[in-house]
Amino acid sequence: MSDTTTTEAPAANADRSPRVAAASRVRGVLAAREAGLAGVLVLLVVFLALRSPYFLTSGNLIVVGRQASLSLLIAVGMTFVILAGGIDLSVGSTVALVSILTGEFMVNLTLPPLLAAGLALVCGVLVGLVNGVIVATTAIPPFVVTLGMLAVARGLALGITQGQTISGLPAPFLVLGQGSLAGIPIPIWIAAGVAVVAHLVLSRTRFGRNVFFVGSNEQAAVLSGIRVRRTKIIIFAIAAGLAGLEAVIETARLSVGQPSAGNGYELVAIGAVVIGGASLFGGEGSILGTVLGTLLLALIQNGLILLGISAYWQQVFSGVIIVAAVALNIWRQRRRRG
């Protein structure tokens, strides 16, 4: 009798273990910030579909997808910076500078489109390297450094063209921003690929772990042998490089290089990252959260347009959502520490 009991008990425990593990994983998914944000997105989609007959049309969804994909490129770069405890206010101006340089290289210098776009991207990365070197080697806060670069990059974009736009871009280049592949706009494919690569870098590589470590506790990262300065330089270069990539695609989409491009993009990127659950103090966040935050902002903007709400009020709604997300983030952190 006792032998039967002892034999059946381990078997019952073995059968129960996979169920317990599966239930634990489900609870973890449901408790994640990303799951809550995904739920909000679903509710918003249902609401807009019921309120506007134009929301679920293919034309409108393509417009939302293109806009969200361009915003996502900058937001992904901003995610790296914020995870490391920094901030980059210059990405919008970097977009303007790279847009102008793309036009200059293609139209005025008549360089091949691929070479011109590549050189413009390199210039964008250089902006990030300058930011990173100053932040990493001085005691100047990233907020101040990138605020100064915001003015410098925007001033260069305006000075190079005297405030004029550059048109006459070659038709093959315009396909990058206006073309589609398998019925899906090319910018969406590019943004999705960038997001996947960024997720893998942050979750599967030593560099990604270092980014989180630097943002969580920089002093401990230094004592652990992490090259904090090099990490900071790289993340600012990534942010500026992705802003440059967005600028090239946007220039192709609009068929013009313009010094006014990127105005306010830094606020949208920061908002998307914070709404996605990242902490402005560093060390906490994810690419998935950034993707969801970007989609939420894009859907809100599109929904307000479809509902006939003034563009001025659109900015008010976006600002309120960003502040609310930051407040919720701080409340969560205090609750955990308490």
VENURQUI-V215879 format. One line per field, one symbol per residue. burial: # if it has 16 or more other C-alpha atoms within 10 Angstrom, else .. A space follows every 50 residues. Layout:
burial: ???
This chain:
burial: ................................##..##..#..##..#.. ....#......#.##################################### #######...#.#..#####################.....#..###.## .#######..#...###.##..#######.....####.###.##..##. .#....##.#######.#..#....#.##.#################### ###.########..#################################### ####.#.......#...#..##..##..#.........
